[in-house]
Amino acid sequence: MAELKDIKAMRSGDTIVLHYKGETLNIQKASRSADFKRVEKLIEAGDVDGIITAFCDIKKMIETYTKDKLTVTDGVLVDRDGISIPPPIAKKLMQLKNANEDFLPLWRFWTKLKKNPSKNSVEQLYSFLEANHIPITNLGDFVVEKGVRQQSDGTLVDAHTGKFDNSIGMIVEMNRKDVVDDKNETCSAGLHVAAPAYVKECYGSSVIVECIVNPADVVSVPVDYKSQKMRVCRYQVVALAKKNSITTHVVKMEDLVALPKMEERRENQSDSNGTQTNTLMDLMKLTAKGIISHVRKLTGKRITLDPKNKAAIAKKAEQILHAAGKAELPMSAEGKKSEKKEAKEEKSKEIVLTGMKCSDVIAEVAKIIGKDEAEKLAGSDPRRGRFIAKVTPILLEKKYVVID
């Protein structure tokens, strides 16, 4: 049996550091939650042999993944496709690799970023994220914020034109060629998102949402606003922003998809008169059946829409409650019970589509949403990227995180 002196283990906050035979392994709770929990239990139990086994297992897993992915050519770090990796990303990748930390999120970020047709975006984006303390997700996207306004029907729209629906779960996009790519042109055409600090300063009294952006969809970072804003051609609204900015290096998609608790929203979100307008947001926390039951209990009216279309049901429910003068009532006991049951039963799962051709992607998604629905979304001329964009909100609602 091994003795404690054979391996050193230390936990500091959400990081566990293991040192064994001259090598160090850093296990971050945010990026390797299963490994973190495994080692945490072994440390609490004082199981030295178990800790050593876990060290070897995790180290082997990381080494297997990193094999042949990075090489140094003429002093420059290149990926397996022979593409030179921008210095800021290369530096961070090597830091993570040498520290035996999980660099999969950053690697996914790079594999998406290198598809961006803008040379400036490829070279400068990661430095922008680091300078503004913007985290990436475990899927390789990054998290920014946006100030929006709430219409009378509860829909969230962009603060500038009021034409783009920015409700939770919506994918907002426009043709890339219509987005101004000249960073010297300020306040110009494009979808605008920004660093949390900037948004909270400029839209502190508005509703603020968190958005995820694929690095490939960044078009330009204007030189004004202290380089805290950017123009993109596509983003997805995933949650209401919390009061404090995100500061961790990597965040999990399931942490973003979950809406803040009601008391947090009441503290942070209000209209210009200080009156709470959270009805639609409250309803979206329930299942489709929970919304229907909630409305019937309060008003006696039935909603006969397709149960699969939760967003449409929630909007219809908000209209019925508003007309009945019950728009500002808190959730019923049945609604709260349904909300708790949904949170308990539904856990985030992953659907991995990486490397699959279009027909295989459709077949894989069909296992979750049904063959007929998948084929309907694919259309007569299926395109892989377009199909994934269409099904992502549906899969998120079913608690599936898409990995592509």
C-alpha positions in Angstrom: 0.0 0.0 0.0 1.3 3.4 -1.0 1.9 6.1 1.7 0.7 9.7 1.7 4.3 10.8 1.2 4.3 9.1 -2.3 1.9 11.7 -3.7 1.0 15.2 -2.6 -2.6 16.4 -2.9 -3.8 19.9 -2.3 -7.2 21.5 -2.9 -7.6 25.3 -3.2 -11.1 26.4 -4.0 -12.2 24.8 -7.2 -8.8 23.4 -8.1 -7.1 20.2 -6.9 -3.3 19.9 -7.5 -1.7 16.5 -7.5 2.1 16.0 -7.5 3.5 12.5 -8.2 6.9 11.3 -9.3 8.0 14.8 -10.3 4.9 15.6 -12.3 2.1 18.0 -11.4 -1.6 17.6 -12.4 -4.1 20.5 -12.0 -7.8 19.5 -12.0 -10.2 22.3 -12.5 -13.8 21.8 -11.3 -15.1 23.9 -14.1 -13.6 21.9 -16.9 -13.2 18.4 -15.4 -16.0 18.1 -12.9 -16.2 14.3 -12.9 -12.5 14.0 -12.2 -12.6 16.7 -9.6 -15.4 14.9 -7.7 -13.6 11.6 -8.0 -10.3 12.9 -6.6 -12.1 15.0 -4.0 -13.8 11.9 -2.5 -10.5 10.0 -2.5 -8.7 12.8 -0.7 -11.5 13.0 1.9 -11.3 9.2 2.4 -7.5 9.2 2.6 -7.3 6.6 -0.2 -3.7 7.1 -1.3 -3.7 4.2 -3.8 -6.9 5.5 -5.3 -5.5 9.0 -5.7 -2.4 7.6 -7.5 -4.6 5.5 -9.8 -6.8 8.6 -10.5 -3.6 10.6 -11.2 -2.4 8.0 -13.8 -5.8 7.7 -15.4 -6.3 11.5 -15.9 -2.7 12.0 -17.1 -3.1 9.2 -19.6 -6.4 10.7 -20.8 -4.8 14.1 -21.4 -1.8 12.6 -23.1 -3.9 10.5 -25.4 -5.9 13.6 -26.4 -2.9 15.9 -27.0 -0.9 13.4 -29.0 -0.2 14.7 -32.6 -2.4 17.7 -32.1 0.4 20.3 -31.6 3.8 20.5 -33.1 6.5 23.1 -33.3 7.8 24.0 -36.7 10.6 26.7 -37.1 9.8 27.9 -33.6 6.0 28.4 -34.4 3.3 26.2 -32.8 1.1 24.6 -35.6 -1.9 22.4 -35.4 -2.3 19.0 -37.1 -3.6 20.8 -40.3 -0.3 22.7 -40.5 -1.9 26.0 -39.6 0.1 28.4 -37.5 -1.6 29.2 -34.2 -1.7 32.9 -33.2 0.9 33.6 -30.4 -1.6 34.4 -27.6 -3.5 31.2 -28.1 -0.3 29.2 -28.6 1.1 30.5 -25.4 -2.0 29.6 -23.4 -2.3 26.2 -25.0 1.3 25.3 -24.1 0.8 26.6 -20.5 -2.2 24.4 -20.1 -0.5 21.4 -21.7 2.7 21.7 -19.7 0.6 22.0 -16.5 -1.4 18.9 -17.4 -4.5 21.0 -17.4 -7.5 20.3 -19.7 -7.0 22.5 -22.8 -9.9 20.9 -24.8 -12.1 24.1 -24.4 -9.4 26.3 -25.8 -8.6 23.8 -28.6 -12.2 23.7 -29.6 -12.1 27.5 -29.6 -9.2 27.5 -32.0 -10.7 24.9 -34.4 -13.7 27.2 -34.7 -11.7 30.4 -34.9 -9.5 29.2 -37.7 -12.6 28.9 -39.9 -13.2 32.7 -39.6 -12.6 34.4 -43.0 -11.3 37.6 -41.2 -7.6 37.5 -40.7 -7.8 40.3 -38.1 -10.4 38.3 -36.1 -8.2 35.2 -36.2 -5.2 37.0 -35.0 -6.7 39.4 -32.4 -9.9 37.8 -31.0 -8.3 35.8 -28.1 -6.3 38.8 -26.9 -9.6 40.8 -26.9 -11.2 38.1 -24.8 -8.3 38.0 -22.3 -8.1 41.8 -22.0 -11.9 42.0 -21.2 -12.0 38.9 -19.0 -14.5 37.2 -21.3 -14.7 33.4 -20.7 -14.9 30.6 -23.3 -17.4 27.8 -22.9 -16.4 24.1 -22.7 -17.6 23.8 -26.3 -15.2 26.5 -27.5 -17.6 29.4 -27.9 -17.3 32.5 -25.8 -19.7 34.4 -23.5 -20.6 38.1 -23.9 -23.5 40.3 -22.9 -26.0 42.6 -24.5 -28.5 45.2 -23.3 -32.0 44.6 -24.6 -35.5 45.9 -23.8 -38.7 44.2 -23.0 -41.8 44.8 -25.0 -45.3 44.9 -23.5 -45.9 41.2 -24.5 -42.8 40.2 -22.6 -40.6 39.6 -25.7 -37.0 40.8 -25.4 -35.8 42.7 -28.4 -32.6 44.6 -29.3 -32.4 48.1 -27.8 -31.5 49.8 -31.1 -34.1 48.8 -33.7 -36.5 46.6 -31.7 -36.7 44.3 -34.7 -34.6 41.4 -33.5 -36.1 38.9 -31.0 -33.6 38.4 -28.2 -35.7 36.2 -26.0 -33.9 33.4 -24.1 -32.9 30.6 -26.5 -33.2 32.7 -29.7 -30.5 32.6 -32.4 -30.0 36.0 -33.9 -28.2 36.2 -37.2 -27.7 38.3 -40.3 -25.8 37.8 -43.5 -22.1 38.2 -42.9 -21.6 40.4 -45.9 -24.0 43.0 -44.4 -21.9 43.4 -41.3 -19.2 46.1 -41.6 -15.8 44.5 -41.2 -13.8 47.8 -41.0 -12.8 48.2 -37.4 -12.3 52.0 -38.0 -16.0 52.4 -38.7 -17.8 52.8 -35.4 -21.5 52.5 -34.7 -22.0 50.7 -38.0 -24.1 47.8 -39.3 -23.9 44.5 -37.6 -25.0 42.5 -34.6 -23.4 44.2 -31.5 -22.3 42.4 -28.3 -19.9 43.4 -25.7 -17.8 42.7 -22.7 -19.8 42.4 -19.4 -18.2 45.4 -17.8 -19.1 47.7 -20.8 -22.7 46.4 -21.0 -23.3 46.8 -17.3 -22.0 50.4 -17.4 -24.1 51.4 -20.4 -27.2 49.3 -19.9 -27.3 49.1 -16.1 -31.0 50.0 -15.9 -32.0 47.7 -18.8 -32.5 44.0 -19.1 -29.1 42.4 -19.9 -28.8 39.0 -21.5 -25.9 36.6 -21.8 -25.0 35.4 -25.3 -22.7 32.8 -26.8 -20.8 33.5 -29.9 -19.0 31.1 -32.2 -15.4 32.5 -32.8 -16.0 32.0 -36.6 -18.9 34.5 -36.5 -16.9 37.5 -35.2 -16.6 40.1 -38.0 -14.8 43.1 -36.4 -13.9 44.9 -33.2 -14.3 48.7 -33.5 -11.4 50.8 -32.3 -13.7 53.0 -30.1 -15.4 52.0 -26.8 -12.0 51.0 -25.5 -12.2 47.9 -27.7 -15.0 46.4 -25.5 -17.6 45.9 -28.2 -17.7 43.8 -31.3 -19.7 43.2 -34.4 -20.8 39.6 -35.2 -23.0 38.0 -37.7 -24.6 35.4 -35.3 -25.1 34.8 -31.6 -27.5 32.9 -29.4 -29.2 34.3 -26.3 -28.8 31.8 -23.5 -29.7 33.5 -20.2 -30.4 36.6 -18.3 -27.2 38.1 -17.0 -26.3 37.8 -13.4 -25.5 40.9 -11.4 -21.8 40.2 -11.3 -19.6 39.6 -14.3 -18.3 36.1 -15.1 -14.7 35.8 -14.1 -13.8 32.1 -14.6 -11.7 31.1 -17.6 -14.0 28.3 -18.7 -17.7 28.0 -18.1 -20.1 25.1 -18.8 -22.9 25.4 -21.2 -25.3 23.9 -18.7 -24.5 26.7 -16.3 -25.5 29.3 -18.8 -28.6 27.6 -20.1 -30.1 27.5 -16.6 -31.9 30.8 -15.9 -31.0 32.7 -12.7 -33.3 32.1 -9.7 -36.4 34.3 -9.4 -35.0 36.3 -6.5 -31.9 37.1 -8.6 -34.0 38.3 -11.5 -36.2 40.4 -9.4 -33.1 42.1 -7.9 -31.4 42.7 -11.2 -34.1 43.1 -13.8 -36.8 45.8 -13.8 -38.4 48.3 -16.3 -37.8 52.0 -16.1 -40.5 52.5 -13.5 -39.1 49.8 -11.2 -42.1 47.5 -12.0 -41.3 43.9 -12.5 -42.2 42.4 -15.8 -41.1 38.8 -15.5 -44.2 36.9 -16.5 -42.8 35.5 -19.7 -39.5 34.7 -18.1 -41.3 32.9 -15.3 -43.3 30.9 -17.7 -40.2 29.8 -19.7 -38.9 28.2 -16.5 -41.7 25.6 -16.6 -42.3 22.7 -19.0 -44.8 23.2 -21.8 -47.3 21.1 -19.8 -46.6 23.1 -16.7 -47.4 26.4 -18.5 -50.7 25.0 -19.8 -51.6 23.8 -16.3 -50.7 27.1 -14.7 -52.8 29.1 -17.1 -55.8 26.8 -16.8 -55.6 26.9 -13.0 -55.6 30.7 -12.9 -58.0 31.6 -15.7 -59.8 28.4 -16.6 -58.7 28.8 -20.3 -57.0 26.0 -22.3 -54.0 26.4 -24.6 -54.3 24.0 -27.5 -50.9 24.7 -29.2 -48.4 21.9 -30.0 -46.7 21.0 -26.7 -43.4 20.8 -28.6 -43.5 24.6 -29.2 -42.8 25.8 -25.7 -41.9 29.4 -26.7 -45.3 29.9 -28.5 -47.1 28.4 -25.6 -45.4 30.7 -23.2 -46.2 33.8 -25.3 -49.8 32.8 -25.6 -50.0 32.1 -21.8 -48.6 35.6 -21.1 -51.2 37.2 -23.3 -54.0 35.2 -21.6 -52.7 36.1 -18.1 -52.3 39.8 -19.0 -55.8 40.0 -20.4 -57.1 38.3 -17.2 -55.3 40.9 -15.1 -53.0 38.2 -13.6 -49.8 39.0 -15.4 -48.0 40.1 -12.3 -49.1 37.3 -10.0 -46.4 35.0 -8.7 -46.2 31.4 -9.8 -48.8 29.1 -8.4 -47.8 26.2 -6.1 -48.4 23.8 -8.9 -46.2 25.9 -11.2 -43.4 25.9 -8.6 -43.7 22.2 -8.1 -43.5 21.6 -11.9 -40.4 23.9 -12.0 -38.7 21.9 -9.3 -39.6 18.6 -10.9 -38.2 19.7 -14.2 -34.9 20.9 -12.7 -34.5 17.6 -10.8 -35.4 15.3 -13.7 -33.7 17.1 -16.6 -29.9 17.0 -16.6 -27.7 18.3 -19.4 -26.6 15.7 -21.9 -24.2 15.9 -24.8 -24.8 15.1 -28.5 -21.5 14.9 -30.3 -21.7 15.7 -34.0 -18.0 16.4 -34.6 -16.8 14.9 -37.9 -20.2 13.7 -39.0 -21.5 14.3 -42.5 -24.9 15.9 -42.9 -26.9 12.7 -43.3 -25.3 11.2 -40.1 -26.0 14.4 -38.2 -29.7 14.3 -39.2 -29.9 10.6 -38.2 -28.3 11.3 -34.8 -30.6 14.2 -34.1 -33.6 12.1 -35.2 -32.9 9.8 -32.2 -33.8 12.7 -29.9 -36.5 14.7 -31.7 -37.9 12.0 -34.0 -37.3 11.1 -37.6 -40.2 13.2 -39.0 -39.3 16.3 -37.2 -35.6 16.0 -38.1 -36.4 15.5 -41.8 -38.8 18.4 -41.7 -36.1 20.7 -40.3 -33.5 19.4 -42.8 -35.8 20.2 -45.8 -35.4 19.0 -49.4 -31.9 20.4 -49.7 -30.2 19.7 -46.3 -27.1 21.6 -45.3 -25.1 20.5 -42.3 -24.5 24.0 -40.8 -28.0 25.2 -41.4 -29.6 22.1 -39.9 -27.4 22.3 -36.8 -28.4 26.0 -36.3 -32.1 25.1 -36.6 -32.0 22.1 -34.1 -29.6 23.6 -31.5 -32.4 25.6 -29.7 -34.6 22.5 -29.7 -31.9 20.4 -28.3 -31.0 22.9 -25.7 -34.6 22.9 -24.5 -34.4 19.2 -24.2 -31.2 19.7 -22.1 -28.8 18.5 -24.8 -25.6 20.4 -25.4 -24.4 20.2 -29.0 -20.7 19.5 -29.5 -19.6 20.1 -33.1 
